[in-house]
Amino acid sequence: MNTPNLVSKKAGERQDSNGDGLVIGNDIISFVADILNGMPTSSHYCASDMNGDSIVDLDDPGGFVAILLMQ
């Protein structure tokens, strides 16, 4: 399985979609808002782009859930 985008990259990292420095259940709200709005809803929009295609869409939840479960 190729998972290069599941690796954190520093502050504002993938999966920390609310920007609090933690990857926990609280990120779910921001992540879902980014998907539903289809456009940036916060300065941490890029953190919700789990597959690195510059779009937060239905291709991203799998990676998001995988990272939450690894915590």
C-alpha positions in Angstrom: 0.0 0.0 0.0 1.4 3.4 -1.0 0.9 5.9 1.9 3.2 8.8 1.3 0.5 11.4 2.1 -0.1 9.9 5.5 3.2 11.2 6.8 3.1 14.5 8.7 5.0 17.4 7.2 5.3 19.9 10.2 3.0 22.6 11.6 -0.3 22.7 9.8 0.2 19.1 8.9 -2.2 16.8 7.2 -4.9 15.6 9.6 -4.6 18.5 12.1 -7.5 20.2 10.4 -8.4 22.5 13.3 -4.8 23.7 13.8 -4.5 22.9 17.5 -1.4 20.9 17.1 -3.1 17.6 18.0 -4.6 14.9 15.8 -7.7 13.8 17.7 -11.4 13.6 17.3 -11.8 17.4 17.5 -10.4 17.5 14.0 -13.4 15.7 12.6 -15.6 18.8 12.7 -13.2 21.0 10.7 -12.5 18.1 8.3 -16.2 17.5 7.6 -16.8 21.3 7.2 -14.0 21.4 4.6 -15.5 18.5 2.6 -19.1 19.9 2.8 -18.1 23.4 1.8 -15.9 22.3 -1.1 -13.6 25.3 -0.4 -11.3 26.4 2.3 -13.2 27.0 5.6 -10.1 27.7 7.6 -6.4 28.4 7.3 -5.9 24.7 7.9 -7.7 23.6 4.8 -4.6 21.9 3.4 -4.4 19.7 6.5 -7.7 18.1 5.4 -6.3 17.3 1.9 -5.2 13.7 2.9 -4.3 12.5 -0.6 -2.4 15.6 -1.6 -4.4 16.5 -4.7 -5.1 20.1 -3.5 -8.8 19.4 -3.2 -10.7 18.3 0.0 -13.3 15.9 -1.3 -14.7 12.4 -0.8 -11.3 10.9 -1.7 -9.8 12.2 1.6 -11.9 10.6 4.5 -10.1 7.2 4.2 -6.8 8.7 5.0 -8.2 10.9 7.7 -9.8 7.9 9.5 -6.7 5.8 9.1 -4.6 8.5 10.8 -7.1 8.9 13.6 -7.1 5.2 14.3 -3.3 5.1 14.5 -3.3 7.7 17.3 
